[in-house]
Amino acid sequence: MFSDAFDSSIIRSEFWRQRAILAWEKYRGCTVCPRNCQVDRISGETGTCRTGVSISLSAANLHFGEEPCISGVRGSGTVFLTSCNLSCDFCQNFPISQMDYGKKITFQELSRIFLDLEKRGAHNINLVTPSHVVPSLLISIIIARESGLSIPIVYNSNGYDDVGMLRLLEGLIDIYLPDMKYSEEIYARRISKADRYVYFNRLAVLEMFRQVGNLVLDENGIAKKGLLVRHLIMPNSIGGLEKTGAFIQENLGKDTSVSLMAQYFPANRALKKVSINRPISMDEYESAMETLFSLELFEGYIQEKEETDDEEDRIPMTPSDREREIA
């Protein structure tokens, strides 16, 4: 029978048992993410993420679509977690993140999934959208490590993370893979429904960097440890790469690895918003690359974009147009 109760005796190490207990208590008056909902998830209450304390899994498999250092040749052991603490208008995985398609599993079941993915050859365990269930994941990771899991753990996050929770993960996460979606709070609030995203996102990325430093690859080009920041190019410069890049350069350094992503397309509610209802243009793509290079951020990856025959000439919206459209 499924149970989402936490019996700390399932963890052998006293050190990690105490860490897990501290993390679990964050569910009581929930402060697991910057939403700070303060609901008692242990008693069954739910907040913005619509999630209690149990882990809900959408899918787990070898995945080859991540950055080369993450997917490698054998694939990344990608674990798609249900729900999210954001509600992005353009989310491509909205059935998972906003409609909560998934199945509840226990800590032990998830730890066995990690071990099975390792046996299948995964280069790493890749936790996708973990920010709202950190205490439960922490427990599952500890159980898996105590059962022999040896490959790196990737924390693949939207970047809306709580620094206190990240500190509890120190020593368990090898690779941090956060988004830095926005550099202007107005767009984060209107498009992703997140208050003070930029503020919390930057604090989180600084903490991630403190824990793991710059990205380190092995002799085969596979990530072993470190920070890899993702930035999605959005139409009409809504992501604000120039300010985000400047923050990275000034606070993390020019050796920070950045993954510049060109895969944006209008999904979900984005189809109804003029500012984000189209793919990015080739001009926007090239401008983003120029911005990255002008900041001398040469480490990392740039996703290729091919110009299509049906791409239209587009007149960029002005800042006032953008603010008026998303208000």
TORVEX-406163 format. One record per residue (C-alpha): x, y, z; residue in three letters. Coordinates in steps of 0.001 Angstrom, whole numbers, plus 500000, padded with zeros to 6 digits. Example, Ala and Ser with C-alpha at 12.3 -4.5 7.8 and 13.67 -1.06 7.14 Angstrom:
BEGIN
512300495500507800ala
513670498940507140ser
***
This chain:
BEGIN
500000500000500000met
501271503477499173phe
502357505617502111ser
503851509095502036asp
504912509044505709ala
508609509457506496phe
510224506985508867asp
513742508310509439ser
515023504833510327ser
515172503996506611ile
518359506108506497ile
521407504387508028arg
523761507358508417ser
523052509511511474glu
524426512580509682phe
522137512191506676trp
519211511117508873arg
519372514418510733gln
519684516311507444arg
516588514531506114ala
514604515342509277ile
515519519032508956leu
514431519034505318ala
511183517181506047trp
510151519740508648glu
510220522408505907lys
506969520854504657tyr
505306521910507916arg
504369525542507275gly
505909525055503851cys
508993527110503023thr
510402524648500490val
510471527208497661cys
510215531010497355pro
506414530783497219arg
506546530483501019asn
502978529158501070cys
503253528134504762gln
500696525357504368val
501156522149506381asp
501915519666503640arg
502620516927506188ile
498965517155507253ser
497785517038503646gly
497432520721502866glu
498669521942499492thr
499847525310498219gly
500674526762494810thr
502345523564493569cys
499235521496494465arg
501558518883495989thr
501679517233499399gly
504785515426500597val
504626512455498266ser
506646512229495077ile
504642512056491866ser
506561510765488874leu
505596511415485269ser
508371509481483520ala
511872508129484010ala
514090506993481168asn
517357507487479334leu
517229510846477596his
519499512052474792phe
518215515593474259gly
520165517434476953glu
523489519250476527glu
526259516929475237pro
528015516839478600cys
524768515697480284ile
523388513222477722ser
526734511901476537gly
526558508740474447val
524595506559476889arg
521934509062477886gly
520948510984480981ser
518804509154483535gly
516022511702483361thr
513337511701486067val
510366513946485239phe
508640515048488430leu
504998516069488391thr
503808519629489029ser
505888522799489380cys
506201525911491516asn
505914528103488403leu
503058528387485927ser
504727529530482708cys
502421530570479897asp
504796528971477369phe
505527525684479195cys
506094522886476687gln
505495520234479355asn
502304521765480757phe
500423518425481018pro
503075517381483562ile
503796520729485200ser
500313522257485296gln
497862519376484803met
499819517096487158asp
500000513958485031tyr
501931511434487085gly
501851508602489594lys
502687508655493294lys
505679506566494327ile
507530505968497596thr
511034507113498472phe
512296503539498135gln
510651503092494747glu
512272506266493446leu
515672505234494784ser
515320501903492942arg
514519503820489743ile
517778505750490193phe
519713502494490613leu
517989500908487609asp
518885503887485400leu
522503503549486499glu
522471499843485592lys
521106500780482159arg
524168502954481578gly
522949506450482447ala
525726508986482866his
523771510684485663asn
520429510973487437ile
518690514075486087asn
515966515461488376leu
513650517620486246val
511554520247488089thr
512636519344491633pro
512191522656493468ser
508802521958495090his
509653518467496447val
513244518881497633val
512785517165501042pro
511291514035499464ser
513988513926496796leu
516702514404499405leu
515459511290501217ile
515333509250498002ser
518845510329497011ile
520249509365500412ile
518600505931500232ile
519989505407496727ala
523500506502497741arg
523415504153500723glu
522363501385498322ser
525332501962496024gly
524329504699493558leu
527597506171492240ser
526768508382489240ile
526327512171489534pro
523001513741490492ile
521799516631488287val
519447519228489788tyr
517591520427486667asn
515586523380487920ser
513505526332486720asn
515708528437488999gly
512943529493491409tyr
514678527846494343asp
514998528528498042asp
518575529011499256val
517851527303502581gly
516687524148500805met
519676524211498488leu
521983524303501502arg
520360521122502798leu
521187519490499455leu
524893520316499728glu
526952517166499258gly
524129515337497481leu
523954517313494217ile
526912517110491862asp
525663519202488939ile
523325522170489115tyr
521451522913485881leu
519251525948486638pro
517332528250484322asp
517881531969484480met
514661532827482670lys
514283536565483236tyr
516132539716484206ser
512975541809484727glu
510500541012487491glu
507515542244485475ile
507923539473482885tyr
508505536773485494ala
505356537818487307arg
503133538103484241arg
504427535162482197ile
505486532664484889ser
503299533894487780lys
506357534233490013ala
506926537090492433asp
510532538226492808arg
511813535516490467tyr
514913537487489519val
515824538148493151tyr
515429534534494311phe
516872533100491109asn
520108535027491449arg
520485534118495128leu
519909530464494228ala
522448530449491401val
525050532042493676leu
524455529283496241glu
524654526585493587met
527958528001492400phe
529288528142495960arg
528568524443496372gln
529908523016493127val
531920525709491292gly
532522525760487560asn
531565522844485343leu
534106520004485321val
534136517384482554leu
535847514008482511asp
538208512787479788glu
535196511875477611asn
533511515269477916gly
530880514101480413ile
529965516393483296ala
531235515265486688lys
530485518311488805lys
529670522004488578gly
527213524651487442leu
525708524946483964leu
523289527879483589val
520515527679481006arg
518973530706479314his
516090530353476870leu
516013532965474112ile
512478534367474018met
510764536595471454pro
511114540350471803asn
514067540069474226ser
511724539203477086ile
514327536952478711gly
516748539846479119gly
519979538053478283leu
522124541187478440glu
521389541804482134lys
521492538129483023thr
524799537692481232gly
526237540726482984ala
525192539272486344phe
526901535985485508ile
530072537703484342gln
530303539997487369glu
529312537528490105asn
530307534084488860leu
533044534892486390gly
533732534475482694lys
534521530774483096asp
530899530029484012thr
529291527594481565ser
526139528892479889val
523722526939477713ser
521986529311475307leu
518783527645474152met
516945528412470903ala
514085525916471221gln
511352528345472249tyr
507984527820470619phe
504577529054471774pro
502830526322473732ala
499985526373476220asn
498693529909476976arg
501501531614475038ala
499509531235471846leu
497168533960473103lys
499888536458474070lys
501168538654471260val
504585539163472845ser
505386535425473010ile
503098533750470461asn
505793532932467892arg
509184531221467691pro
512259533397467887ile
513569534902464655ser
517034534343463227met
517844537979464033asp
516922537416467677glu
519012534249467764tyr
522065535934466285glu
521643538946468559ser
521621536652471607ala
524844535005470476met
526450538395469955glu
525385539448473456thr
526893536311474986leu
530164536769473109phe
530351540481473904ser
530289539534477592leu
533093537037476914glu
530995534129478154leu
532544531550475874phe
532148528424478019glu
529141526181477486gly
526795525464474617tyr
524697527236471993ile
521713525371470614gln
521541525551466833glu
518661527263465097lys
517955526738461432glu
516285529495459442glu
513085528199457872thr
511649529201454514asp
508423530431456087asp
510082532721458598glu
508552536156458336glu
510169539547458690asp
509123540799462076arg
509172544219463666ile
510309543910467298pro
507941545185469951met
509101548163471969thr
509440547827475777pro
506252549835476276ser
504408547562473811asp
505568544486475740arg
504559545837479118glu
501149546917477831arg
500497543540476169glu
501327541393479208ile
499803543689481825ala
***
